[in-house]
Amino acid sequence: MANKYTDEDVLQLSYEIIQLIEQNISCFNDDETENVITSNESIAFHVENDNIDRAYIEALNLKEYLIKLKNNKFK
């Protein structure tokens, strides 16, 4: 079955994720940092196994998680 998303879609989300991490890393506690690392490993696993759709979903979830962390830290 063909992937709905492309490598470029995942790369774009990855770029956005990197920006969010760079802007907010000093605010993350150890558990939050571990969650980010685990999510990143999951994304990499799916990319390596050519499951781009799953990688995209994982990346989107990570981006949403990072936005939530950022918003909660600056309330």
mmCIF file of the N, C-alpha and C atoms, coordinates in Angstrom:
data_MODEL
# 
_entry.id   MODEL 
# 
loop_
_atom_site.group_PDB 
_atom_site.id 
_atom_site.type_symbol 
_atom_site.label_atom_id 
_atom_site.label_alt_id 
_atom_site.label_comp_id 
_atom_site.label_asym_id 
_atom_site.label_entity_id 
_atom_site.label_seq_id 
_atom_site.pdbx_PDB_ins_code 
_atom_site.Cartn_x 
_atom_site.Cartn_y 
_atom_site.Cartn_z 
_atom_site.occupancy 
_atom_site.B_iso_or_equiv 
_atom_site.pdbx_formal_charge 
_atom_site.auth_seq_id 
_atom_site.auth_comp_id 
_atom_site.auth_asym_id 
_atom_site.auth_atom_id 
_atom_site.pdbx_PDB_model_num 
ATOM 1   N N  . MET A 1 1  ? 0.840  -1.178 0.000  1.00 0.00 ? 1  MET A N  1 
ATOM 2   C CA . MET A 1 1  ? 0.000  0.000  0.000  1.00 0.00 ? 1  MET A CA 1 
ATOM 3   C C  . MET A 1 1  ? 0.886  1.243  0.000  1.00 0.00 ? 1  MET A C  1 
ATOM 4   N N  . ALA A 1 2  ? 0.532  2.209  -0.792 1.00 0.00 ? 2  ALA A N  1 
ATOM 5   C CA . ALA A 1 2  ? 1.304  3.453  -0.900 1.00 0.00 ? 2  ALA A CA 1 
ATOM 6   C C  . ALA A 1 2  ? 1.102  4.309  0.347  1.00 0.00 ? 2  ALA A C  1 
ATOM 7   N N  . ASN A 1 3  ? 2.137  5.026  0.698  1.00 0.00 ? 3  ASN A N  1 
ATOM 8   C CA . ASN A 1 3  ? 2.053  5.928  1.846  1.00 0.00 ? 3  ASN A CA 1 
ATOM 9   C C  . ASN A 1 3  ? 1.252  7.171  1.484  1.00 0.00 ? 3  ASN A C  1 
ATOM 10  N N  . LYS A 1 4  ? 0.472  7.637  2.438  1.00 0.00 ? 4  LYS A N  1 
ATOM 11  C CA . LYS A 1 4  ? -0.300 8.869  2.260  1.00 0.00 ? 4  LYS A CA 1 
ATOM 12  C C  . LYS A 1 4  ? 0.617  10.090 2.357  1.00 0.00 ? 4  LYS A C  1 
ATOM 13  N N  . TYR A 1 5  ? 1.637  9.981  3.205  1.00 0.00 ? 5  TYR A N  1 
ATOM 14  C CA . TYR A 1 5  ? 2.569  11.079 3.426  1.00 0.00 ? 5  TYR A CA 1 
ATOM 15  C C  . TYR A 1 5  ? 3.907  10.757 2.765  1.00 0.00 ? 5  TYR A C  1 
ATOM 16  N N  . THR A 1 6  ? 4.715  11.786 2.566  1.00 0.00 ? 6  THR A N  1 
ATOM 17  C CA . THR A 1 6  ? 6.017  11.606 1.923  1.00 0.00 ? 6  THR A CA 1 
ATOM 18  C C  . THR A 1 6  ? 7.139  11.852 2.921  1.00 0.00 ? 6  THR A C  1 
ATOM 19  N N  . ASP A 1 7  ? 8.348  11.489 2.495  1.00 0.00 ? 7  ASP A N  1 
ATOM 20  C CA . ASP A 1 7  ? 9.532  11.784 3.308  1.00 0.00 ? 7  ASP A CA 1 
ATOM 21  C C  . ASP A 1 7  ? 9.624  13.278 3.586  1.00 0.00 ? 7  ASP A C  1 
ATOM 22  N N  . GLU A 1 8  ? 9.264  14.085 2.590  1.00 0.00 ? 8  GLU A N  1 
ATOM 23  C CA . GLU A 1 8  ? 9.331  15.538 2.740  1.00 0.00 ? 8  GLU A CA 1 
ATOM 24  C C  . GLU A 1 8  ? 8.371  16.036 3.818  1.00 0.00 ? 8  GLU A C  1 
ATOM 25  N N  . ASP A 1 9  ? 7.193  15.399 3.915  1.00 0.00 ? 9  ASP A N  1 
ATOM 26  C CA . ASP A 1 9  ? 6.247  15.763 4.969  1.00 0.00 ? 9  ASP A CA 1 
ATOM 27  C C  . ASP A 1 9  ? 6.862  15.526 6.350  1.00 0.00 ? 9  ASP A C  1 
ATOM 28  N N  . VAL A 1 10 ? 7.505  14.367 6.500  1.00 0.00 ? 10 VAL A N  1 
ATOM 29  C CA . VAL A 1 10 ? 8.138  14.037 7.772  1.00 0.00 ? 10 VAL A CA 1 
ATOM 30  C C  . VAL A 1 10 ? 9.305  14.987 8.042  1.00 0.00 ? 10 VAL A C  1 
ATOM 31  N N  . LEU A 1 11 ? 10.074 15.296 7.017  1.00 0.00 ? 11 LEU A N  1 
ATOM 32  C CA . LEU A 1 11 ? 11.197 16.229 7.187  1.00 0.00 ? 11 LEU A CA 1 
ATOM 33  C C  . LEU A 1 11 ? 10.722 17.615 7.616  1.00 0.00 ? 11 LEU A C  1 
ATOM 34  N N  . GLN A 1 12 ? 9.627  18.088 7.037  1.00 0.00 ? 12 GLN A N  1 
ATOM 35  C CA . GLN A 1 12 ? 9.087  19.393 7.412  1.00 0.00 ? 12 GLN A CA 1 
ATOM 36  C C  . GLN A 1 12 ? 8.659  19.398 8.878  1.00 0.00 ? 12 GLN A C  1 
ATOM 37  N N  . LEU A 1 13 ? 7.967  18.362 9.286  1.00 0.00 ? 13 LEU A N  1 
ATOM 38  C CA . LEU A 1 13 ? 7.566  18.270 10.694 1.00 0.00 ? 13 LEU A CA 1 
ATOM 39  C C  . LEU A 1 13 ? 8.785  18.168 11.600 1.00 0.00 ? 13 LEU A C  1 
ATOM 40  N N  . SER A 1 14 ? 9.789  17.421 11.164 1.00 0.00 ? 14 SER A N  1 
ATOM 41  C CA . SER A 1 14 ? 11.015 17.284 11.956 1.00 0.00 ? 14 SER A CA 1 
ATOM 42  C C  . SER A 1 14 ? 11.689 18.636 12.155 1.00 0.00 ? 14 SER A C  1 
ATOM 43  N N  . TYR A 1 15 ? 11.701 19.441 11.111 1.00 0.00 ? 15 TYR A N  1 
ATOM 44  C CA . TYR A 1 15 ? 12.268 20.783 11.207 1.00 0.00 ? 15 TYR A CA 1 
ATOM 45  C C  . TYR A 1 15 ? 11.497 21.616 12.233 1.00 0.00 ? 15 TYR A C  1 
ATOM 46  N N  . GLU A 1 16 ? 10.179 21.543 12.189 1.00 0.00 ? 16 GLU A N  1 
ATOM 47  C CA . GLU A 1 16 ? 9.348  22.284 13.143 1.00 0.00 ? 16 GLU A CA 1 
ATOM 48  C C  . GLU A 1 16 ? 9.579  21.783 14.563 1.00 0.00 ? 16 GLU A C  1 
ATOM 49  N N  . ILE A 1 17 ? 9.757  20.471 14.714 1.00 0.00 ? 17 ILE A N  1 
ATOM 50  C CA . ILE A 1 17 ? 10.022 19.879 16.024 1.00 0.00 ? 17 ILE A CA 1 
ATOM 51  C C  . ILE A 1 17 ? 11.359 20.373 16.566 1.00 0.00 ? 17 ILE A C  1 
ATOM 52  N N  . ILE A 1 18 ? 12.368 20.391 15.719 1.00 0.00 ? 18 ILE A N  1 
ATOM 53  C CA . ILE A 1 18 ? 13.694 20.875 16.139 1.00 0.00 ? 18 ILE A CA 1 
ATOM 54  C C  . ILE A 1 18 ? 13.604 22.312 16.626 1.00 0.00 ? 18 ILE A C  1 
ATOM 55  N N  . GLN A 1 19 ? 12.863 23.138 15.903 1.00 0.00 ? 19 GLN A N  1 
ATOM 56  C CA . GLN A 1 19 ? 12.710 24.535 16.327 1.00 0.00 ? 19 GLN A CA 1 
ATOM 57  C C  . GLN A 1 19 ? 12.040 24.622 17.693 1.00 0.00 ? 19 GLN A C  1 
ATOM 58  N N  . LEU A 1 20 ? 10.991 23.844 17.901 1.00 0.00 ? 20 LEU A N  1 
ATOM 59  C CA . LEU A 1 20 ? 10.298 23.859 19.188 1.00 0.00 ? 20 LEU A CA 1 
ATOM 60  C C  . LEU A 1 20 ? 11.219 23.401 20.316 1.00 0.00 ? 20 LEU A C  1 
ATOM 61  N N  . ILE A 1 21 ? 12.016 22.366 20.047 1.00 0.00 ? 21 ILE A N  1 
ATOM 62  C CA . ILE A 1 21 ? 12.941 21.876 21.064 1.00 0.00 ? 21 ILE A CA 1 
ATOM 63  C C  . ILE A 1 21 ? 13.997 22.939 21.373 1.00 0.00 ? 21 ILE A C  1 
ATOM 64  N N  . GLU A 1 22 ? 14.577 23.527 20.339 1.00 0.00 ? 22 GLU A N  1 
ATOM 65  C CA . GLU A 1 22 ? 15.604 24.553 20.552 1.00 0.00 ? 22 GLU A CA 1 
ATOM 66  C C  . GLU A 1 22 ? 15.077 25.735 21.356 1.00 0.00 ? 22 GLU A C  1 
ATOM 67  N N  . GLN A 1 23 ? 13.850 26.114 21.111 1.00 0.00 ? 23 GLN A N  1 
ATOM 68  C CA . GLN A 1 23 ? 13.275 27.278 21.776 1.00 0.00 ? 23 GLN A CA 1 
ATOM 69  C C  . GLN A 1 23 ? 12.887 27.003 23.228 1.00 0.00 ? 23 GLN A C  1 
ATOM 70  N N  . ASN A 1 24 ? 12.671 25.725 23.575 1.00 0.00 ? 24 ASN A N  1 
ATOM 71  C CA . ASN A 1 24 ? 12.078 25.429 24.877 1.00 0.00 ? 24 ASN A CA 1 
ATOM 72  C C  . ASN A 1 24 ? 12.816 24.391 25.704 1.00 0.00 ? 24 ASN A C  1 
ATOM 73  N N  . ILE A 1 25 ? 13.943 23.901 25.249 1.00 0.00 ? 25 ILE A N  1 
ATOM 74  C CA . ILE A 1 25 ? 14.598 22.776 25.929 1.00 0.00 ? 25 ILE A CA 1 
ATOM 75  C C  . ILE A 1 25 ? 14.945 23.087 27.381 1.00 0.00 ? 25 ILE A C  1 
ATOM 76  N N  . SER A 1 26 ? 15.268 24.296 27.672 1.00 0.00 ? 26 SER A N  1 
ATOM 77  C CA . SER A 1 26 ? 15.642 24.639 29.052 1.00 0.00 ? 26 SER A CA 1 
ATOM 78  C C  . SER A 1 26 ? 14.461 24.531 30.010 1.00 0.00 ? 26 SER A C  1 
ATOM 79  N N  . CYS A 1 27 ? 13.254 24.470 29.481 1.00 0.00 ? 27 CYS A N  1 
ATOM 80  C CA . CYS A 1 27 ? 12.058 24.389 30.311 1.00 0.00 ? 27 CYS A CA 1 
ATOM 81  C C  . CYS A 1 27 ? 11.602 22.949 30.570 1.00 0.00 ? 27 CYS A C  1 
ATOM 82  N N  . PHE A 1 28 ? 12.190 21.978 29.868 1.00 0.00 ? 28 PHE A N  1 
ATOM 83  C CA . PHE A 1 28 ? 11.741 20.587 29.998 1.00 0.00 ? 28 PHE A CA 1 
ATOM 84  C C  . PHE A 1 28 ? 12.335 19.946 31.246 1.00 0.00 ? 28 PHE A C  1 
ATOM 85  N N  . ASN A 1 29 ? 11.507 19.175 31.944 1.00 0.00 ? 29 ASN A N  1 
ATOM 86  C CA . ASN A 1 29 ? 12.041 18.387 33.049 1.00 0.00 ? 29 ASN A CA 1 
ATOM 87  C C  . ASN A 1 29 ? 12.541 17.049 32.494 1.00 0.00 ? 29 ASN A C  1 
ATOM 88  N N  . ASP A 1 30 ? 13.087 16.213 33.360 1.00 0.00 ? 30 ASP A N  1 
ATOM 89  C CA . ASP A 1 30 ? 13.683 14.953 32.906 1.00 0.00 ? 30 ASP A CA 1 
ATOM 90  C C  . ASP A 1 30 ? 12.670 14.035 32.226 1.00 0.00 ? 30 ASP A C  1 
ATOM 91  N N  . ASP A 1 31 ? 11.475 13.924 32.779 1.00 0.00 ? 31 ASP A N  1 
ATOM 92  C CA . ASP A 1 31 ? 10.447 13.064 32.181 1.00 0.00 ? 31 ASP A CA 1 
ATOM 93  C C  . ASP A 1 31 ? 10.035 13.564 30.806 1.00 0.00 ? 31 ASP A C  1 
ATOM 94  N N  . GLU A 1 32 ? 9.875  14.856 30.679 1.00 0.00 ? 32 GLU A N  1 
ATOM 95  C CA . GLU A 1 32 ? 9.494  15.438 29.390 1.00 0.00 ? 32 GLU A CA 1 
ATOM 96  C C  . GLU A 1 32 ? 10.598 15.221 28.348 1.00 0.00 ? 32 GLU A C  1 
ATOM 97  N N  . THR A 1 33 ? 11.834 15.387 28.778 1.00 0.00 ? 33 THR A N  1 
ATOM 98  C CA . THR A 1 33 ? 12.955 15.158 27.873 1.00 0.00 ? 33 THR A CA 1 
ATOM 99  C C  . THR A 1 33 ? 12.984 13.702 27.423 1.00 0.00 ? 33 THR A C  1 
ATOM 100 N N  . GLU A 1 34 ? 12.764 12.788 28.350 1.00 0.00 ? 34 GLU A N  1 
ATOM 101 C CA . GLU A 1 34 ? 12.741 11.359 28.012 1.00 0.00 ? 34 GLU A CA 1 
ATOM 102 C C  . GLU A 1 34 ? 11.610 11.042 27.034 1.00 0.00 ? 34 GLU A C  1 
ATOM 103 N N  . ASN A 1 35 ? 10.461 11.661 27.212 1.00 0.00 ? 35 ASN A N  1 
ATOM 104 C CA . ASN A 1 35 ? 9.339  11.458 26.286 1.00 0.00 ? 35 ASN A CA 1 
ATOM 105 C C  . ASN A 1 35 ? 9.692  11.934 24.879 1.00 0.00 ? 35 ASN A C  1 
ATOM 106 N N  . VAL A 1 36 ? 10.382 13.062 24.784 1.00 0.00 ? 36 VAL A N  1 
ATOM 107 C CA . VAL A 1 36 ? 10.796 13.593 23.486 1.00 0.00 ? 36 VAL A CA 1 
ATOM 108 C C  . VAL A 1 36 ? 11.789 12.635 22.820 1.00 0.00 ? 36 VAL A C  1 
ATOM 109 N N  . ILE A 1 37 ? 12.751 12.142 23.587 1.00 0.00 ? 37 ILE A N  1 
ATOM 110 C CA . ILE A 1 37 ? 13.749 11.214 23.049 1.00 0.00 ? 37 ILE A CA 1 
ATOM 111 C C  . ILE A 1 37 ? 13.085 9.928  22.568 1.00 0.00 ? 37 ILE A C  1 
ATOM 112 N N  . THR A 1 38 ? 12.176 9.390  23.362 1.00 0.00 ? 38 THR A N  1 
ATOM 113 C CA . THR A 1 38 ? 11.476 8.162  22.989 1.00 0.00 ? 38 THR A CA 1 
ATOM 114 C C  . THR A 1 38 ? 10.654 8.365  21.725 1.00 0.00 ? 38 THR A C  1 
ATOM 115 N N  . SER A 1 39 ? 9.957  9.473  21.634 1.00 0.00 ? 39 SER A N  1 
ATOM 116 C CA . SER A 1 39 ? 9.157  9.763  20.438 1.00 0.00 ? 39 SER A CA 1 
ATOM 117 C C  . SER A 1 39 ? 10.054 9.892  19.216 1.00 0.00 ? 39 SER A C  1 
ATOM 118 N N  . ASN A 1 40 ? 11.192 10.535 19.373 1.00 0.00 ? 40 ASN A N  1 
ATOM 119 C CA . ASN A 1 40 ? 12.121 10.685 18.264 1.00 0.00 ? 40 ASN A CA 1 
ATOM 120 C C  . ASN A 1 40 ? 12.647 9.331  17.795 1.00 0.00 ? 40 ASN A C  1 
ATOM 121 N N  . GLU A 1 41 ? 12.942 8.449  18.734 1.00 0.00 ? 41 GLU A N  1 
ATOM 122 C CA . GLU A 1 41 ? 13.401 7.103  18.380 1.00 0.00 ? 41 GLU A CA 1 
ATOM 123 C C  . GLU A 1 41 ? 12.317 6.340  17.620 1.00 0.00 ? 41 GLU A C  1 
ATOM 124 N N  . SER A 1 42 ? 11.081 6.524  18.022 1.00 0.00 ? 42 SER A N  1 
ATOM 125 C CA . SER A 1 42 ? 9.971  5.874  17.341 1.00 0.00 ? 42 SER A CA 1 
ATOM 126 C C  . SER A 1 42 ? 9.825  6.385  15.905 1.00 0.00 ? 42 SER A C  1 
ATOM 127 N N  . ILE A 1 43 ? 9.956  7.685  15.731 1.00 0.00 ? 43 ILE A N  1 
ATOM 128 C CA . ILE A 1 43 ? 9.891  8.281  14.388 1.00 0.00 ? 43 ILE A CA 1 
ATOM 129 C C  . ILE A 1 43 ? 11.002 7.694  13.517 1.00 0.00 ? 43 ILE A C  1 
ATOM 130 N N  . ALA A 1 44 ? 12.209 7.657  14.045 1.00 0.00 ? 44 ALA A N  1 
ATOM 131 C CA . ALA A 1 44 ? 13.349 7.122  13.293 1.00 0.00 ? 44 ALA A CA 1 
ATOM 132 C C  . ALA A 1 44 ? 13.124 5.665  12.918 1.00 0.00 ? 44 ALA A C  1 
ATOM 133 N N  . PHE A 1 45 ? 12.593 4.881  13.835 1.00 0.00 ? 45 PHE A N  1 
ATOM 134 C CA . PHE A 1 45 ? 12.310 3.475  13.568 1.00 0.00 ? 45 PHE A CA 1 
ATOM 135 C C  . PHE A 1 45 ? 11.353 3.328  12.391 1.00 0.00 ? 45 PHE A C  1 
ATOM 136 N N  . HIS A 1 46 ? 10.289 4.106  12.401 1.00 0.00 ? 46 HIS A N  1 
ATOM 137 C CA . HIS A 1 46 ? 9.297  4.000  11.330 1.00 0.00 ? 46 HIS A CA 1 
ATOM 138 C C  . HIS A 1 46 ? 9.850  4.477  9.988  1.00 0.00 ? 46 HIS A C  1 
ATOM 139 N N  . VAL A 1 47 ? 10.683 5.505  10.005 1.00 0.00 ? 47 VAL A N  1 
ATOM 140 C CA . VAL A 1 47 ? 11.309 5.972  8.763  1.00 0.00 ? 47 VAL A CA 1 
ATOM 141 C C  . VAL A 1 47 ? 12.226 4.886  8.207  1.00 0.00 ? 47 VAL A C  1 
ATOM 142 N N  . GLU A 1 48 ? 13.038 4.301  9.089  1.00 0.00 ? 48 GLU A N  1 
ATOM 143 C CA . GLU A 1 48 ? 13.968 3.253  8.659  1.00 0.00 ? 48 GLU A CA 1 
ATOM 144 C C  . GLU A 1 48 ? 13.246 2.047  8.065  1.00 0.00 ? 48 GLU A C  1 
ATOM 145 N N  . ASN A 1 49 ? 12.025 1.806  8.519  1.00 0.00 ? 49 ASN A N  1 
ATOM 146 C CA . ASN A 1 49 ? 11.245 0.664  8.048  1.00 0.00 ? 49 ASN A CA 1 
ATOM 147 C C  . ASN A 1 49 ? 10.239 1.052  6.964  1.00 0.00 ? 49 ASN A C  1 
ATOM 148 N N  . ASP A 1 50 ? 10.450 2.213  6.360  1.00 0.00 ? 50 ASP A N  1 
ATOM 149 C CA . ASP A 1 50 ? 9.612  2.706  5.264  1.00 0.00 ? 50 ASP A CA 1 
ATOM 150 C C  . ASP A 1 50 ? 8.125  2.798  5.616  1.00 0.00 ? 50 ASP A C  1 
ATOM 151 N N  . ASN A 1 51 ? 7.848  3.028  6.879  1.00 0.00 ? 51 ASN A N  1 
ATOM 152 C CA . ASN A 1 51 ? 6.466  3.248  7.293  1.00 0.00 ? 51 ASN A CA 1 
ATOM 153 C C  . ASN A 1 51 ? 6.296  4.753  7.513  1.00 0.00 ? 51 ASN A C  1 
ATOM 154 N N  . ILE A 1 52 ? 6.297  5.475  6.400  1.00 0.00 ? 52 ILE A N  1 
ATOM 155 C CA . ILE A 1 52 ? 6.292  6.935  6.430  1.00 0.00 ? 52 ILE A CA 1 
ATOM 156 C C  . ILE A 1 52 ? 5.009  7.477  7.056  1.00 0.00 ? 52 ILE A C  1 
ATOM 157 N N  . ASP A 1 53 ? 3.892  6.838  6.796  1.00 0.00 ? 53 ASP A N  1 
ATOM 158 C CA . ASP A 1 53 ? 2.637  7.319  7.389  1.00 0.00 ? 53 ASP A CA 1 
ATOM 159 C C  . ASP A 1 53 ? 2.705  7.273  8.914  1.00 0.00 ? 53 ASP A C  1 
ATOM 160 N N  . ARG A 1 54 ? 3.218  6.169  9.450  1.00 0.00 ? 54 ARG A N  1 
ATOM 161 C CA . ARG A 1 54 ? 3.321  6.049  10.903 1.00 0.00 ? 54 ARG A CA 1 
ATOM 162 C C  . ARG A 1 54 ? 4.337  7.048  11.454 1.00 0.00 ? 54 ARG A C  1 
ATOM 163 N N  . ALA A 1 55 ? 5.439  7.254  10.724 1.00 0.00 ? 55 ALA A N  1 
ATOM 164 C CA . ALA A 1 55 ? 6.437  8.241  11.136 1.00 0.00 ? 55 ALA A CA 1 
ATOM 165 C C  . ALA A 1 55 ? 5.824  9.633  11.176 1.00 0.00 ? 55 ALA A C  1 
ATOM 166 N N  . TYR A 1 56 ? 5.013  9.943  10.177 1.00 0.00 ? 56 TYR A N  1 
ATOM 167 C CA . TYR A 1 56 ? 4.368  11.258 10.125 1.00 0.00 ? 56 TYR A CA 1 
ATOM 168 C C  . TYR A 1 56 ? 3.429  11.436 11.316 1.00 0.00 ? 56 TYR A C  1 
ATOM 169 N N  . ILE A 1 57 ? 2.649  10.426 11.619 1.00 0.00 ? 57 ILE A N  1 
ATOM 170 C CA . ILE A 1 57 ? 1.711  10.502 12.751 1.00 0.00 ? 57 ILE A CA 1 
ATOM 171 C C  . ILE A 1 57 ? 2.478  10.675 14.057 1.00 0.00 ? 57 ILE A C  1 
ATOM 172 N N  . GLU A 1 58 ? 3.560  9.917  14.224 1.00 0.00 ? 58 GLU A N  1 
ATOM 173 C CA . GLU A 1 58 ? 4.393  10.050 15.430 1.00 0.00 ? 58 GLU A CA 1 
ATOM 174 C C  . GLU A 1 58 ? 4.989  11.455 15.521 1.00 0.00 ? 58 GLU A C  1 
ATOM 175 N N  . ALA A 1 59 ? 5.457  11.978 14.390 1.00 0.00 ? 59 ALA A N  1 
ATOM 176 C CA . ALA A 1 59 ? 6.041  13.324 14.377 1.00 0.00 ? 59 ALA A CA 1 
ATOM 177 C C  . ALA A 1 59 ? 4.984  14.372 14.705 1.00 0.00 ? 59 ALA A C  1 
ATOM 178 N N  . LEU A 1 60 ? 3.800  14.204 14.158 1.00 0.00 ? 60 LEU A N  1 
ATOM 179 C CA . LEU A 1 60 ? 2.708  15.139 14.450 1.00 0.00 ? 60 LEU A CA 1 
ATOM 180 C C  . LEU A 1 60 ? 2.348  15.094 15.935 1.00 0.00 ? 60 LEU A C  1 
ATOM 181 N N  . ASN A 1 61 ? 2.301  13.905 16.498 1.00 0.00 ? 61 ASN A N  1 
ATOM 182 C CA . ASN A 1 61 ? 2.027  13.767 17.933 1.00 0.00 ? 61 ASN A CA 1 
ATOM 183 C C  . ASN A 1 61 ? 3.110  14.440 18.768 1.00 0.00 ? 61 ASN A C  1 
ATOM 184 N N  . LEU A 1 62 ? 4.370  14.280 18.363 1.00 0.00 ? 62 LEU A N  1 
ATOM 185 C CA . LEU A 1 62 ? 5.463  14.906 19.095 1.00 0.00 ? 62 LEU A CA 1 
ATOM 186 C C  . LEU A 1 62 ? 5.374  16.425 18.997 1.00 0.00 ? 62 LEU A C  1 
ATOM 187 N N  . LYS A 1 63 ? 5.081  16.934 17.821 1.00 0.00 ? 63 LYS A N  1 
ATOM 188 C CA . LYS A 1 63 ? 4.939  18.383 17.662 1.00 0.00 ? 63 LYS A CA 1 
ATOM 189 C C  . LYS A 1 63 ? 3.826  18.911 18.568 1.00 0.00 ? 63 LYS A C  1 
ATOM 190 N N  . GLU A 1 64 ? 2.698  18.224 18.595 1.00 0.00 ? 64 GLU A N  1 
ATOM 191 C CA . GLU A 1 64 ? 1.580  18.647 19.451 1.00 0.00 ? 64 GLU A CA 1 
ATOM 192 C C  . GLU A 1 64 ? 1.970  18.590 20.928 1.00 0.00 ? 64 GLU A C  1 
ATOM 193 N N  . TYR A 1 65 ? 2.709  17.558 21.308 1.00 0.00 ? 65 TYR A N  1 
ATOM 194 C CA . TYR A 1 65 ? 3.182  17.427 22.689 1.00 0.00 ? 65 TYR A CA 1 
ATOM 195 C C  . TYR A 1 65 ? 4.094  18.596 23.056 1.00 0.00 ? 65 TYR A C  1 
ATOM 196 N N  . LEU A 1 66 ? 5.010  18.942 22.160 1.00 0.00 ? 66 LEU A N  1 
ATOM 197 C CA . LEU A 1 66 ? 5.930  20.052 22.415 1.00 0.00 ? 66 LEU A CA 1 
ATOM 198 C C  . LEU A 1 66 ? 5.189  21.387 22.515 1.00 0.00 ? 66 LEU A C  1 
ATOM 199 N N  . ILE A 1 67 ? 4.197  21.582 21.681 1.00 0.00 ? 67 ILE A N  1 
ATOM 200 C CA . ILE A 1 67 ? 3.394  22.811 21.752 1.00 0.00 ? 67 ILE A CA 1 
ATOM 201 C C  . ILE A 1 67 ? 2.648  22.869 23.080 1.00 0.00 ? 67 ILE A C  1 
ATOM 202 N N  . LYS A 1 68 ? 2.114  21.722 23.514 1.00 0.00 ? 68 LYS A N  1 
ATOM 203 C CA . LYS A 1 68 ? 1.399  21.665 24.789 1.00 0.00 ? 68 LYS A CA 1 
ATOM 204 C C  . LYS A 1 68 ? 2.354  21.993 25.939 1.00 0.00 ? 68 LYS A C  1 
ATOM 205 N N  . LEU A 1 69 ? 3.555  21.407 25.902 1.00 0.00 ? 69 LEU A N  1 
ATOM 206 C CA . LEU A 1 69 ? 4.542  21.708 26.953 1.00 0.00 ? 69 LEU A CA 1 
ATOM 207 C C  . LEU A 1 69 ? 4.878  23.191 26.973 1.00 0.00 ? 69 LEU A C  1 
ATOM 208 N N  . LYS A 1 70 ? 5.115  23.737 25.793 1.00 0.00 ? 70 LYS A N  1 
ATOM 209 C CA . LYS A 1 70 ? 5.455  25.163 25.684 1.00 0.00 ? 70 LYS A CA 1 
ATOM 210 C C  . LYS A 1 70 ? 4.336  26.031 26.249 1.00 0.00 ? 70 LYS A C  1 
ATOM 211 N N  . ASN A 1 71 ? 3.109  25.737 25.880 1.00 0.00 ? 71 ASN A N  1 
ATOM 212 C CA . ASN A 1 71 ? 1.969  26.538 26.338 1.00 0.00 ? 71 ASN A CA 1 
ATOM 213 C C  . ASN A 1 71 ? 1.778  26.409 27.844 1.00 0.00 ? 71 ASN A C  1 
ATOM 214 N N  . ASN A 1 72 ? 1.998  25.228 28.385 1.00 0.00 ? 72 ASN A N  1 
ATOM 215 C CA . ASN A 1 72 ? 1.850  25.030 29.835 1.00 0.00 ? 72 ASN A CA 1 
ATOM 216 C C  . ASN A 1 72 ? 2.942  25.730 30.628 1.00 0.00 ? 72 ASN A C  1 
ATOM 217 N N  . LYS A 1 73 ? 4.131  25.841 30.057 1.00 0.00 ? 73 LYS A N  1 
ATOM 218 C CA . LYS A 1 73 ? 5.253  26.485 30.755 1.00 0.00 ? 73 LYS A CA 1 
ATOM 219 C C  . LYS A 1 73 ? 5.096  28.007 30.784 1.00 0.00 ? 73 LYS A C  1 
ATOM 220 N N  . PHE A 1 74 ? 4.392  28.553 29.798 1.00 0.00 ? 74 PHE A N  1 
ATOM 221 C CA . PHE A 1 74 ? 4.296  30.011 29.684 1.00 0.00 ? 74 PHE A CA 1 
ATOM 222 C C  . PHE A 1 74 ? 2.927  30.548 30.049 1.00 0.00 ? 74 PHE A C  1 
ATOM 223 N N  . LYS A 1 75 ? 2.191  29.796 30.842 1.00 0.00 ? 75 LYS A N  1 
ATOM 224 C CA . LYS A 1 75 ? 0.875  30.284 31.304 1.00 0.00 ? 75 LYS A CA 1 
ATOM 225 C C  . LYS A 1 75 ? 1.044  31.229 32.452 1.00 0.00 ? 75 LYS A C  1 
# 
